[in-house]
């Protein structure tokens, strides 16, 4: 038995991060999926901010406007995803580490948008 095989059979944590925190609870899986989606959207937001910084010093006004719209859309999606996480956590009996409580939420956002996953 190799060290890698032995670590799998001795009850320790799998080296594969995809297998960490696997939960059979569908609500917990949904929260994890939302967290992954939130992480992706945070990267989109960061990219849009970088594009705005890059295009703000050039004559590419159309690209700047596109990047600004992308940033606004991303911020909206981030807030909606965070609201989904809070809602799911509350309905699951409160998972304390689901969302930063310092985040502000706007109640007028729709809670179930049909946006494509990036």
Backbone torsions as a table, in degrees:
resi	resn	phi	psi	omega
1	UNK	NA	130.7	178.1
2	UNK	-80.7	167.3	178.9
3	UNK	-59.6	-39.3	-178.6
4	UNK	-64.6	-45.3	179.1
5	UNK	-66.0	-38.0	-179.2
6	UNK	-64.3	-39.3	-178.2
7	UNK	-65.9	-26.8	178.7
8	UNK	-74.2	-32.8	-175.1
9	UNK	-93.2	-12.3	-177.3
10	UNK	-89.6	6.7	175.9
11	UNK	88.1	3.3	179.6
12	UNK	-80.8	174.7	-178.1
13	UNK	-69.2	138.3	178.7
14	UNK	-65.5	142.7	177.6
15	UNK	-71.9	-13.6	-179.8
16	UNK	-83.5	112.3	-177.9
17	UNK	-61.6	-23.6	178.9
18	UNK	-65.9	-22.4	-178.4
19	UNK	-94.3	-5.0	179.6
20	UNK	-69.6	144.1	174.5
21	UNK	52.3	36.2	173.2
22	UNK	-68.2	129.6	-177.4
23	UNK	-129.6	137.1	179.6
24	UNK	-80.3	-11.3	179.4
25	UNK	-72.5	119.4	-178.1
26	UNK	-62.0	-32.7	179.6
27	UNK	-67.0	-42.2	178.7
28	UNK	-66.0	-37.8	177.7
29	UNK	-65.0	-38.8	178.7
30	UNK	-64.8	-42.3	178.3
31	UNK	-62.5	-42.4	178.2
32	UNK	-62.6	-40.9	178.0
33	UNK	-63.7	-40.2	177.4
34	UNK	-65.0	-38.6	177.5
35	UNK	-63.4	-40.1	177.4
36	UNK	-64.4	-43.0	178.5
37	UNK	-62.7	-39.5	177.7
38	UNK	-62.4	-42.5	179.3
39	UNK	-61.2	-43.7	178.7
40	UNK	-63.0	-44.4	-178.3
41	UNK	-67.0	-31.7	175.3
42	UNK	-64.1	-36.8	176.9
43	UNK	-67.4	-39.1	177.2
44	UNK	-61.6	-44.3	178.7
45	UNK	-60.0	-44.7	179.4
46	UNK	-61.8	-41.3	178.1
47	UNK	-63.9	-41.6	178.5
48	UNK	-64.2	-39.8	177.1
49	UNK	-63.2	-39.9	177.6
50	UNK	-64.8	-40.4	178.8
51	UNK	-64.5	-41.5	178.9
52	UNK	-61.2	-43.6	179.0
53	UNK	-61.7	-41.2	-177.7
54	UNK	-69.6	-43.8	-175.4
55	UNK	-83.4	-13.5	-178.0
56	UNK	-69.5	-20.5	179.7
57	UNK	-100.7	2.7	-179.5
58	UNK	-112.5	-178.1	179.8
59	UNK	-92.9	9.9	-177.6
60	UNK	-83.6	69.5	-176.4
61	UNK	-65.6	-35.6	-179.8
62	UNK	-66.2	-42.5	178.1
63	UNK	-67.1	-37.0	177.4
64	UNK	-62.5	-44.7	179.4
65	UNK	-63.4	-39.2	177.7
66	UNK	-63.5	-43.7	179.5
67	UNK	-65.3	-38.5	178.4
68	UNK	-65.0	-39.6	177.5
69	UNK	-67.3	-39.5	177.7
70	UNK	-61.6	-41.3	178.8
71	UNK	-63.4	-45.1	-179.8
72	UNK	-63.6	-43.6	177.8
73	UNK	-60.7	-42.3	-178.5
74	UNK	-65.4	-42.4	177.8
75	UNK	-60.7	-40.8	178.5
76	UNK	-64.0	-45.8	179.4
77	UNK	-62.4	-40.8	179.0
78	UNK	-60.0	-44.9	-179.1
79	UNK	-65.2	-40.2	179.1
80	UNK	-66.4	-42.5	178.3
81	UNK	-61.7	-42.6	178.4
82	UNK	-61.9	-39.5	177.5
83	UNK	-64.8	-39.8	176.4
84	UNK	-59.6	-43.6	-179.4
85	UNK	-62.3	-44.3	178.8
86	UNK	-62.5	-45.7	-179.5
87	UNK	-60.9	-46.4	180.0
88	UNK	-64.2	-41.0	-179.0
89	UNK	-65.4	-40.3	179.3
90	UNK	-67.5	-39.6	-179.6
91	UNK	-74.1	-19.5	178.3
92	UNK	-88.9	3.9	179.2
93	UNK	98.3	11.5	174.4
94	UNK	84.4	95.4	173.3
95	UNK	-98.5	106.8	-169.2
96	UNK	-57.9	-33.5	-174.1
97	UNK	-92.6	12.6	-174.0
98	UNK	-68.0	-41.1	-174.1
99	UNK	-147.1	147.6	175.7
100	UNK	-66.7	120.2	-177.7
101	UNK	-67.6	-12.6	-179.6
102	UNK	-78.2	-8.2	-178.2
103	UNK	-74.0	135.1	177.4
104	UNK	-93.2	146.6	-178.9
105	UNK	-125.1	148.9	177.9
106	UNK	-109.9	120.8	-174.7
107	UNK	-69.4	-14.4	-177.2
108	UNK	-81.2	-4.3	177.1
109	UNK	-76.2	144.1	176.3
110	UNK	-72.1	138.6	-175.5
111	UNK	-88.4	-8.2	-178.8
112	UNK	-134.5	67.6	178.3
113	UNK	-72.7	154.8	178.0
114	UNK	-108.9	60.4	179.3
115	UNK	-88.9	147.4	177.7
116	UNK	-68.6	144.1	177.1
117	UNK	-78.0	133.4	-179.3
118	UNK	-91.1	NA	NA
